[in-house]
């Protein structure tokens, strides 16, 4: 093959790759563990958080698929570049290590849940109870990070009793049954849990936290990622 033919072949290959990238679908992963706050059904986002997230995703010119998976799996897929966009997710420094965060899309409230037999709700006593009787949190979420920060406990410190559970309700039940001293969960999730599960616990309002979406390291290099970043700044809602 002469030089001219070689150059022509390379140009054809580049054109084919370009066409493929132009028509490749974006994969959006949605956590299945948001209660009624954000769901994807019948090709539409639904729930209390749908407004701003729909606003962001609607800016995309490309076709996209939405998959709904448990949050722990979603985080793993984000790390492995198996999804391009993951949401809704707390914006946490640990996640910044393997993906690109958006601007803050929502400010969300969190509640610290403590066993109600102890009337002392000071940070010092809550920290002591956590050290004595342990904490429980939903796996794959940022609940552990947030509650330890609130209690003034080093995130890298391993408490003598730590429990991971599969659902937010299980975490609340652990505290209610005195199997752990402390848990934390988003207020929008707490609203979806039947009130009797909070019998025997005390609910303490924590500071609001930043909620947004994450872009995989691979997708972050694309033009669509810039669109998502810009949209997250204009579509944000604070409540």
ZATOR-560973 format. One record per residue (C-alpha): residue number from 0; residue in one letter; x, z, y. Coordinates in Angstrom, 3 decimals, always signed. Each point is the difference from the previous one (the first is absolute). Example, Ala and Ser with C-alpha at 12.3 -4.5 7.8 and 13.67 -1.06 7.14 Angstrom:
// ZATOR-560973
num / residuo / u / w / v
0 / a / +12.300 / +7.800 / -4.500
1 / s / +1.370 / -0.660 / +3.440
***
This chain:
// ZATOR-560973
num / residuo / u / w / v
0 / x / +0.000 / +0.000 / +0.000
1 / x / +1.473 / -1.026 / +3.370
2 / x / +0.099 / +2.224 / +3.091
3 / x / -3.070 / -1.575 / +1.594
4 / x / -2.062 / +0.521 / -3.151
5 / x / +1.194 / +3.597 / -0.271
6 / x / -1.012 / +0.741 / +3.591
7 / x / -3.396 / -1.607 / -0.570
8 / x / -0.549 / +2.111 / -3.130
9 / x / +0.878 / +3.196 / +1.876
10 / x / -2.379 / -0.856 / +2.847
11 / x / -2.808 / -0.687 / -2.459
12 / x / +0.640 / +3.333 / -1.709
13 / x / -0.040 / +1.846 / +3.335
14 / x / -3.256 / -1.698 / +0.951
15 / x / -1.544 / +1.035 / -3.308
16 / x / +1.091 / +3.591 / +0.506
17 / x / -1.370 / -0.037 / +3.516
18 / x / -3.345 / -1.297 / -1.197
19 / x / -0.115 / +2.661 / -2.696
20 / x / +0.675 / +2.769 / +2.484
21 / x / -2.604 / -1.384 / +2.350
22 / x / -2.707 / +0.201 / -2.657
23 / x / +1.183 / +3.103 / -1.863
24 / x / -2.576 / +2.773 / +0.175
25 / x / +0.778 / +3.338 / +1.542
26 / x / -0.717 / +2.978 / -2.241
27 / x / -1.569 / +3.023 / +1.670
28 / x / -0.098 / +3.239 / -1.961
29 / x / -2.667 / +2.578 / +0.826
30 / x / +0.156 / +3.537 / -1.359
31 / x / -2.960 / +0.777 / -2.248
32 / x / +0.132 / +3.674 / +0.927
33 / x / -1.450 / +0.047 / +3.490
34 / x / -3.494 / +1.122 / -0.936
35 / x / -2.445 / -1.889 / +2.185
36 / x / +2.407 / -0.235 / +2.954
37 / x / +1.389 / -3.444 / -0.919
38 / x / -1.060 / -2.283 / -2.847
39 / x / +0.099 / -3.732 / -0.627
40 / x / -3.129 / -1.497 / -1.529
41 / x / -1.596 / -3.451 / +0.079
42 / x / +2.925 / -1.308 / +2.036
43 / x / -0.542 / +2.531 / +2.770
44 / x / +1.539 / +3.297 / +1.016
45 / x / -2.462 / +2.859 / +0.048
46 / x / +0.079 / +3.609 / +1.098
47 / x / +0.821 / +2.163 / +2.987
48 / x / +3.457 / -1.553 / +0.462
49 / x / -1.044 / -3.618 / -0.421
50 / x / -0.195 / -0.946 / +3.683
51 / x / +3.695 / +0.033 / +0.940
52 / x / +1.305 / -1.092 / -3.410
53 / x / -2.393 / -2.969 / -0.061
54 / x / +1.107 / -0.855 / +3.528
55 / x / +3.652 / -0.106 / -1.126
56 / x / -0.517 / -2.014 / -3.175
57 / x / -2.341 / -2.468 / +1.714
58 / x / +2.929 / -1.150 / +2.152
59 / x / +1.668 / -1.610 / -3.031
60 / x / -0.076 / -3.782 / -0.138
61 / x / +1.063 / -0.055 / -3.658
62 / x / -2.178 / +0.515 / -3.045
63 / x / +0.200 / +3.442 / -1.547
64 / x / -1.081 / +1.903 / -3.073
65 / x / -0.965 / +3.659 / +0.061
66 / x / +0.660 / +2.231 / -2.986
67 / x / -1.129 / +3.614 / -0.335
68 / x / +2.302 / +2.322 / -1.947
69 / x / +0.763 / +3.749 / -0.218
70 / x / +2.220 / +1.125 / +2.852
71 / x / +2.997 / +1.021 / -2.126
72 / x / +0.011 / -3.494 / -1.513
73 / x / -0.463 / -1.576 / +3.437
74 / x / +3.111 / +1.769 / +1.315
75 / x / +1.983 / -1.205 / -3.020
76 / x / -1.232 / -3.574 / +0.478
77 / x / +0.974 / +0.182 / +3.678
78 / x / +3.524 / +1.078 / -0.942
79 / x / +0.250 / -2.855 / -2.512
80 / x / -1.354 / -2.655 / +2.425
81 / x / -3.001 / -0.526 / -2.279
82 / x / -2.367 / +0.340 / +2.952
83 / x / +0.659 / -1.330 / +3.498
84 / x / -2.152 / +2.514 / +1.876
85 / x / -1.039 / +3.501 / -1.131
86 / x / -2.724 / +2.062 / +1.667
87 / x / -1.255 / +2.443 / +1.084
88 / x / +3.146 / +2.094 / -0.062
89 / x / +1.383 / +2.887 / +1.994
90 / x / +3.049 / -1.023 / +2.004
91 / x / +2.730 / +2.172 / -1.519
92 / x / +3.820 / -0.085 / +0.268
93 / x / +0.325 / -0.139 / -3.807
94 / x / -1.990 / -3.232 / -0.084
95 / x / +2.010 / -1.484 / +2.870
96 / x / +2.975 / -0.129 / -2.387
97 / x / -1.452 / -2.861 / -2.057
98 / x / -2.665 / -1.662 / +2.169
99 / x / -0.817 / -0.826 / +3.629
100 / x / -2.662 / +2.071 / +1.718
101 / x / -2.635 / -1.330 / +2.368
102 / x / -0.939 / +1.609 / +3.269
103 / x / -2.373 / +2.944 / -0.320
104 / x / -3.455 / -1.381 / -0.757
105 / x / -1.878 / +3.290 / -0.280
106 / x / +0.684 / +3.637 / +0.719
107 / x / -1.467 / +1.866 / -2.973
108 / x / -0.769 / +3.671 / -0.401
109 / x / +1.292 / +2.075 / -2.920
110 / x / -1.203 / +3.324 / -1.362
111 / x / +2.074 / +2.698 / -1.641
112 / x / -1.961 / +1.701 / -2.774
113 / x / +0.790 / +3.631 / -0.808
114 / x / -1.576 / +2.514 / -2.372
115 / x / -2.438 / +2.044 / +2.066
116 / x / +0.745 / +3.406 / -1.567
117 / x / +2.933 / +0.384 / +2.402
118 / x / -1.260 / +0.380 / +3.592
119 / x / +3.472 / -0.389 / +1.524
120 / x / +0.243 / -3.649 / +1.054
121 / x / +3.284 / +0.264 / +1.882
122 / x / +2.613 / -2.631 / -0.778
123 / x / +2.315 / +2.732 / -1.253
124 / x / -2.540 / +1.267 / -2.537
125 / x / -1.078 / -3.485 / -1.087
126 / x / +3.658 / -0.860 / -0.581
127 / x / +0.438 / +3.203 / -2.006
128 / x / -3.077 / -0.802 / -2.116
129 / x / +1.299 / -3.513 / -0.647
130 / x / +3.315 / +1.410 / -1.187
131 / x / -1.671 / +2.628 / -2.192
132 / x / -2.889 / -1.932 / -1.492
133 / x / +0.934 / -3.639 / +0.542
134 / x / -1.570 / -3.105 / +1.450
135 / x / -2.050 / -2.856 / -1.419
136 / x / -0.268 / -3.537 / +1.316
137 / x / -1.280 / -3.403 / -0.933
138 / x / +2.763 / -2.108 / -1.471
139 / x / +1.104 / -3.121 / +1.836
140 / x / -1.105 / +1.291 / +3.408
141 / x / +1.692 / +1.568 / +2.998
142 / x / -1.876 / +3.306 / -0.418
143 / x / +3.069 / +1.896 / -1.257
144 / x / +2.143 / -1.154 / +2.927
145 / x / -2.632 / +0.940 / +2.568
146 / x / -0.833 / +3.446 / -1.354
147 / x / +3.652 / +0.993 / -0.392
148 / x / +0.691 / -1.143 / +3.560
149 / x / -2.969 / +2.026 / +1.229
150 / x / +1.206 / +3.086 / -1.887
151 / x / +3.588 / -0.406 / +1.185
152 / x / +1.381 / -0.536 / -3.501
153 / x / +2.834 / -2.488 / -0.556
154 / x / -1.424 / -3.088 / -1.707
155 / x / +2.956 / -0.126 / -2.386
156 / x / -0.634 / +3.566 / -1.115
157 / x / -1.667 / +0.212 / -3.401
158 / x / -2.521 / +2.823 / -0.199
159 / x / -0.265 / +2.022 / -3.194
160 / x / -3.543 / -1.276 / -0.604
161 / x / -0.935 / -3.554 / +0.965
162 / x / -2.921 / -1.867 / -1.530
163 / x / -0.832 / -3.684 / +0.327
164 / x / -3.570 / -1.098 / -0.715
165 / x / -1.806 / -3.315 / -0.186
166 / x / -2.761 / +0.543 / +2.579
167 / x / -0.494 / +1.785 / +3.309
168 / x / -2.893 / +1.971 / -1.480
169 / x / +2.215 / +1.322 / -2.797
170 / x / +2.451 / +1.284 / +2.613
171 / x / -2.782 / +1.897 / +1.776
172 / x / -1.271 / +1.394 / -3.327
173 / x / +3.506 / +1.239 / -0.882
174 / x / +0.029 / +2.131 / +3.146
175 / x / -3.621 / +1.091 / -0.424
176 / x / +0.796 / +1.251 / -3.523
177 / x / +3.168 / +1.721 / +1.276
178 / x / +2.297 / -2.198 / -2.099
179 / x / +1.960 / -0.833 / +3.163
180 / x / +0.119 / +1.510 / +3.474
181 / x / -0.023 / -3.053 / +2.254
182 / x / -0.969 / -3.651 / +0.132
183 / x / -0.677 / -2.543 / +2.743
184 / x / -2.210 / -3.063 / +0.301
185 / x / -1.271 / -2.439 / +2.661
186 / x / -3.178 / +1.026 / +1.810
187 / x / -1.568 / -3.399 / -0.722
188 / x / +0.470 / +0.687 / -3.724
189 / x / -1.277 / +3.578 / +0.265
190 / x / -3.299 / -1.352 / +1.326
191 / x / -0.537 / -1.885 / -3.278
192 / x / +0.503 / +3.076 / -2.205
193 / x / -3.143 / +1.991 / -0.808
194 / x / -0.111 / +3.242 / +2.033
195 / x / -0.108 / +2.357 / -2.999
196 / x / +3.584 / -0.945 / -0.871
197 / x / +1.074 / +1.830 / +3.171
198 / x / -1.579 / +3.282 / -1.097
199 / x / +2.666 / +2.683 / -0.111
200 / x / +2.480 / -1.800 / +2.252
201 / x / +0.857 / +0.033 / +3.689
202 / x / +0.374 / -3.299 / +1.862
203 / x / +2.620 / -0.066 / +2.756
204 / x / +0.296 / -2.920 / +2.429
205 / x / +3.479 / -1.496 / +0.053
206 / x / +1.431 / -2.297 / +2.701
207 / x / -1.109 / -3.630 / -0.125
208 / x / +2.323 / -2.468 / -1.711
209 / x / +0.775 / -3.680 / +0.401
210 / x / -1.723 / -2.454 / -2.319
211 / x / +0.900 / -3.662 / -0.204
212 / x / +1.231 / -2.548 / -2.510
213 / x / +3.325 / -0.969 / -1.516
214 / x / +1.558 / -3.429 / -0.447
215 / x / +2.317 / -0.673 / -2.933
216 / x / +3.667 / -0.720 / +0.704
217 / x / -0.438 / -3.582 / -1.267
218 / x / -3.140 / -0.742 / +2.034
219 / x / +1.515 / +1.592 / +3.119
220 / x / +2.157 / -3.131 / +0.439
221 / x / -3.023 / -2.302 / +0.358
222 / x / -1.824 / -1.224 / +3.089
223 / x / -3.215 / +1.568 / -1.313
224 / x / +1.674 / +3.420 / +0.134
225 / x / +0.495 / -0.417 / +3.747
226 / x / -3.698 / -0.778 / +0.338
227 / x / -0.888 / +3.173 / -1.897
228 / x / +2.351 / +2.098 / +2.133
229 / x / -1.472 / -1.347 / +3.232
230 / x / -3.568 / +0.445 / -1.268
231 / x / +0.607 / +3.623 / -0.998
232 / x / +0.849 / +0.766 / +3.628
233 / x / -3.173 / -1.560 / +1.404
234 / x / -2.493 / +0.959 / -2.721
235 / x / +0.855 / +3.713 / -0.136
236 / x / -2.705 / +2.625 / +0.283
237 / x / +0.466 / +3.670 / +0.780
238 / x / -2.680 / +2.434 / -1.061
***
